[in-house]
Amino acid sequence: MIRSLLYVFWLYATMAAIGISFAPFAAFSHKAAVAAARIWTRAAVWGVRVIVGLRVEVRGRENLPSGAVLVAAKHQAMLDTLLPFVLFDDPAIILKQELKNAPVFGWYTQRTGMIALDREGHAGALRKMLKEAREAVAAGRSIVIFPEGTRQAPGAAPDYKPGVAAIYRDLKVPCAPIALNTGLFWPAKGLWRKPGLAVIEFLPAIPAGLSREEFMKTLESRIETASNALLPVHAS
């Protein structure tokens, strides 16, 4: 628990220090804002390894198509929302609208061009999200979405929302599924962080053009099968 508390302090202290230091540049430069986000997320990953003993291993990079893609990832921990800035140069992450109101973090979500989803906005919110996603892909940025919308405990029954299918159909780009086991070591609730091996695995891409039903079935099957296979993977 002491190491977990030290890491929480590290995580938010570095966010404040890096965020404030880069703010004069990020206010006028998207690249500077992205650079700040990349530095912080790398500090977060370094800190969780050194302080907690949790290593992060990325597998299957060869499965990631070139160019802008739709990345659909399992979501078990806050760590999952940090890793896109480690895995991609300039990702556009779809996140909850309320996160844009968070101190420091929220301001940077705006400066880095994250895509906010108002879950109470219904059709209008979906149209806005799709418009921003198209603009991001046109700029060569990959879209990152967590299809279940919120963190799930490892092994929990899947709950995939239809929004990912709407984005897939609209963007007409391949989808790169990601399986992971981060929830074993970084629970959705509480401060406890555990040592071990967190695996992030790129799965074979789903080509563009599938029907909605076929896409959803393929996406859920691939992510859930691979994520469940990772559950026993932990080493201190």
C-alpha distance (Angstrom), angle and dihedral (degrees) to the residues before:
residue distance angle dihedral
M1 . . .
I2 3.81 . .
R3 3.79 90.3 .
S4 3.80 90.1 46.7
L5 3.80 91.4 52.9
L6 3.79 91.6 46.7
Y7 3.78 89.5 52.4
V8 3.80 93.6 49.6
F9 3.80 88.0 53.0
W10 3.83 90.0 48.4
L11 3.81 92.4 48.2
Y12 3.79 96.2 53.3
A13 3.81 97.2 33.2
T14 3.81 91.1 55.7
M15 3.79 90.4 45.2
A16 3.80 90.5 54.9
A17 3.81 95.1 42.3
I18 3.80 96.4 46.2
G19 3.79 93.6 38.2
I20 3.80 94.0 52.1
S21 3.81 93.6 42.0
F22 3.81 93.1 53.1
A23 3.81 96.3 38.6
P24 3.84 97.0 95.3
F25 3.82 89.1 54.8
A26 3.81 97.9 36.1
A27 3.80 90.6 53.7
F28 3.81 89.1 69.9
S29 3.80 103.9 22.8
H30 3.79 130.9 59.1
K31 3.81 89.4 -163.7
A32 3.80 91.5 54.9
A33 3.79 90.8 49.8
V34 3.81 91.1 50.4
A35 3.81 90.2 47.1
A36 3.81 90.0 53.8
A37 3.80 90.9 49.5
R38 3.81 91.9 49.1
I39 3.81 92.5 49.4
W40 3.80 92.2 49.0
T41 3.79 95.2 47.1
R42 3.80 90.7 49.1
A43 3.80 88.8 49.9
A44 3.81 88.4 51.0
V45 3.81 92.8 51.5
W46 3.80 91.9 44.5
G47 3.80 90.8 48.7
V48 3.79 95.6 49.9
R49 3.81 89.6 51.7
V50 3.81 96.7 46.5
I51 3.81 99.7 36.0
V52 3.80 102.1 32.8
G53 3.79 102.7 21.9
L54 3.80 94.4 -122.0
R55 3.79 112.2 143.1
V56 3.81 123.0 -162.4
E57 3.79 119.9 -144.1
V58 3.80 122.9 -171.9
R59 3.79 117.2 -154.4
G60 3.79 135.2 -176.9
R61 3.80 99.9 27.1
E62 3.79 87.1 151.1
N63 3.82 87.7 69.2
L64 3.81 92.5 63.0
P65 3.83 111.2 102.1
S66 3.78 118.7 -132.9
G67 3.77 119.8 -104.0
A68 3.78 128.6 22.4
V69 3.80 113.9 -20.2
L70 3.78 140.3 169.2
V71 3.80 108.2 -106.2
A72 3.81 114.5 -158.3
A73 3.79 113.4 -170.9
K74 3.77 137.4 -175.7
H75 3.81 110.2 -114.6
Q76 3.79 121.7 -144.5
A77 3.81 106.1 134.8
M78 3.78 145.1 21.4
L79 3.80 85.7 -107.1
D80 3.82 88.6 72.2
T81 3.81 91.0 64.2
L82 3.81 91.9 52.6
L83 3.79 98.8 48.6
P84 3.85 98.7 69.6
F85 3.81 88.3 73.9
V86 3.80 88.3 54.2
L87 3.81 94.2 45.4
F88 3.83 100.2 41.0
D89 3.79 135.6 37.9
D90 3.80 98.7 -132.1
P91 3.81 112.5 -0.9
A92 3.79 124.7 -178.0
I93 3.79 104.9 -142.3
I94 3.80 120.8 -161.6
L95 3.79 107.3 -136.4
K96 3.78 141.8 163.8
Q97 3.80 115.6 -74.1
E98 3.81 92.2 -126.4
L99 3.81 91.9 62.6
K100 3.79 89.0 69.8
N101 3.80 88.1 68.0
A102 3.81 94.8 57.4
P103 3.83 116.3 112.3
V104 3.82 114.1 -96.3
F105 3.82 92.6 -18.9
G106 3.80 92.4 62.4
W107 3.79 93.6 49.8
Y108 3.79 90.5 52.1
T109 3.80 92.5 49.5
Q110 3.79 86.2 61.5
R111 3.80 95.7 43.9
T112 3.83 92.4 48.5
G113 3.79 92.7 49.2
M114 3.78 100.3 -113.2
I115 3.81 115.6 173.7
A116 3.80 113.5 -119.8
L117 3.79 120.6 -152.7
D118 3.78 119.8 -155.5
R119 3.79 100.6 -151.7
E120 3.81 90.6 -163.3
G121 3.79 93.3 51.1
H122 3.82 97.0 80.9
A123 3.84 116.5 -173.2
G124 3.80 95.6 -1.7
A125 3.79 92.1 52.7
L126 3.80 91.0 48.9
R127 3.82 92.1 51.6
K128 3.79 90.9 50.3
M129 3.80 91.7 48.6
L130 3.81 91.9 49.6
K131 3.80 91.9 49.1
E132 3.81 92.1 52.0
A133 3.80 91.2 45.2
R134 3.82 91.4 53.1
E135 3.79 90.5 50.4
A136 3.81 91.4 50.0
V137 3.82 93.1 49.8
A138 3.81 90.2 47.3
A139 3.81 87.0 56.2
G140 3.81 90.3 53.2
R141 3.80 96.2 -104.0
S142 3.80 123.5 138.3
I143 3.80 118.4 -127.2
V144 3.82 117.3 -130.1
I145 3.80 118.9 -160.1
F146 3.79 134.6 169.9
P147 3.83 101.3 -142.6
E148 3.80 94.9 -156.8
G149 3.79 90.9 55.9
T150 3.80 95.8 -138.0
R151 3.79 140.9 38.7
Q152 3.79 117.7 -72.3
A153 3.78 128.0 -162.5
P154 3.82 115.2 -110.4
G155 3.79 109.4 -85.1
A156 3.82 94.6 13.0
A157 3.79 119.2 142.6
P158 3.83 109.9 -85.9
D159 3.80 120.2 -106.9
Y160 3.81 108.0 -172.5
K161 3.80 115.5 -177.3
P162 3.84 121.6 -141.8
G163 3.80 94.1 -123.2
V164 3.80 92.1 87.0
A165 3.82 90.3 58.5
A166 3.80 90.9 51.9
I167 3.80 90.9 52.6
Y168 3.80 92.6 45.5
R169 3.81 91.7 51.4
D170 3.79 93.4 44.8
L171 3.81 98.9 46.4
K172 3.81 96.8 43.2
V173 3.81 92.5 -151.1
P174 3.82 130.6 124.2
C175 3.79 118.1 -86.7
A176 3.81 120.3 -130.5
P177 3.83 110.2 -155.9
I178 3.81 119.3 -152.9
A179 3.80 125.9 -156.3
L180 3.80 121.9 -166.2
N181 3.80 145.9 164.0
T182 3.80 101.7 -149.8
G183 3.80 93.2 128.6
L184 3.80 90.1 71.1
F185 3.79 89.6 69.3
W186 3.82 105.6 20.8
P187 3.83 108.6 41.9
A188 3.80 120.0 -151.7
K189 3.81 90.1 -117.6
G190 3.77 132.9 35.1
L191 3.79 134.2 28.8
W192 3.79 98.8 -88.4
R193 3.80 116.2 121.4
K194 3.80 120.8 -179.3
P195 3.80 132.9 -154.3
G196 3.78 117.6 -115.1
L197 3.80 142.9 88.6
A198 3.80 118.3 -52.4
V199 3.79 110.2 -162.9
I200 3.80 124.3 -154.9
E201 3.80 109.8 -170.3
F202 3.80 127.3 -170.1
L203 3.79 107.9 -148.2
P204 3.83 127.3 -154.6
A205 3.79 109.1 -67.2
I206 3.78 122.5 -105.8
P207 3.82 109.7 -129.6
A208 3.78 121.3 -124.9
G209 3.78 119.9 -101.3
L210 3.80 104.3 49.0
S211 3.79 119.7 137.9
R212 3.78 117.0 -98.8
E213 3.80 92.9 -107.4
E214 3.80 94.7 46.6
F215 3.79 92.3 46.2
M216 3.80 94.6 50.7
K217 3.78 92.5 45.7
T218 3.82 92.4 48.9
L219 3.79 94.2 44.4
E220 3.80 95.5 49.8
S221 3.80 93.5 43.0
R222 3.80 94.3 51.0
I223 3.80 96.8 44.2
E224 3.79 96.7 42.5
T225 3.81 95.3 44.4
A226 3.80 93.1 49.0
S227 3.83 94.9 41.1
N228 3.80 92.1 50.6
A229 3.79 89.2 49.1
L230 3.82 88.5 57.3
L231 3.80 96.0 53.4
P232 3.80 95.8 92.2
V233 3.83 90.9 48.9
H234 3.79 107.0 105.0
A235 3.76 132.5 123.2
S236 3.77 129.2 172.7
